[in-house]
Amino acid sequence: MVTYGDLAEMAGYPRAARLAGQTLRKLPKGTKLPWHRVINAQGRISLPEPRAARQRELLEREGVTLFNGRVELGRYRWRP
C-alpha cells in the first residue's frame, strides 16, 4: 500500500501527489498495475463511488482491513 505522494516521490516527482492520481486515472481498462493499492495520505480511498467500492473490495480480498473507512498506514504502508 502506498499513498499518492509516496508514488509521486518514487517516480521522481516529490510533492506531485495529484499528478500521480491523474496518471492512475488514465490507466487503460483491464490494466495489470495494482492501482487499488494507492490511497490518500490519510489512509482513505479517494475515488468516488462506485469505483471506491471496487477498490475497497480488491483491498479486502488481499486481506487489507479498513477501520472507519481508513487503512492503517502503519501496518500496511510499503516503504522501499
N, C-alpha and C positions, 0 to 999 in steps of 0.2 A: 504494500500500500504506500503510495506517495501522494503528496499534495501537488496542486498545480504549480506552486512555487518551487517545490523540490524538482519537479520535472523540467521547468524552465531553467533552473540553475544547472542541472545535469547536462542540458543541451547547450550550455554556454551563454544563456541569456538571463542572468540573475535579475530579479525584480520584474520579470515579464510573465507573471502567472496568467494574466488574461490572454496573452498570445498563445500560451500552452493550451488553454481551454479552447480558443478559436481554432487552433490546429487540430485538436482532437475532434471537434465538431465536424470538421471537413473530411474525416476518415471515410473511406468507401464502405457501403453497407456490406456486412459479412467479413469485415477485416479480422485478422487473427491477432491483432495487437490487443493486449489486455486493458483496454480503455476504462473498464469498470473499476480498476484498482486505483484510479486517480480521484481524489476528493479534495475538498477545500481545507484551508489551514485550521478550521475549527473542528475538523473531523466529520463534516456533514456532506451529504450529497447535494450538489449544486444544480443538478438537472431538474427541469420541470417535469411534471407528470405527463405522460405515462413512462417517460424514459427513466425517471427516478426509481420507479417500481422495478423496472428491468435491471437497473444497476444494483439495487438492494437485493433482488433475487439472486443475481450472479455472485455477489459477495457472500450471501448466506450459504450458497452451495459450496463455497470454498471454506466454510467454517468461520467466517468473519461475523462477529456478533455486533449488532448495533444496539446501544442503550440510549433511549430517548432520542432516537434518530441520529446518534453520533457513533462514530468508530473511535475506539480507544487508541489514539495515535501512539501512546507509549508502548502499547502491546503489539500493534500491527504495522507500524510505520517501518518502511525499509530504508535503511541508510547504507549506501555503498561504502 
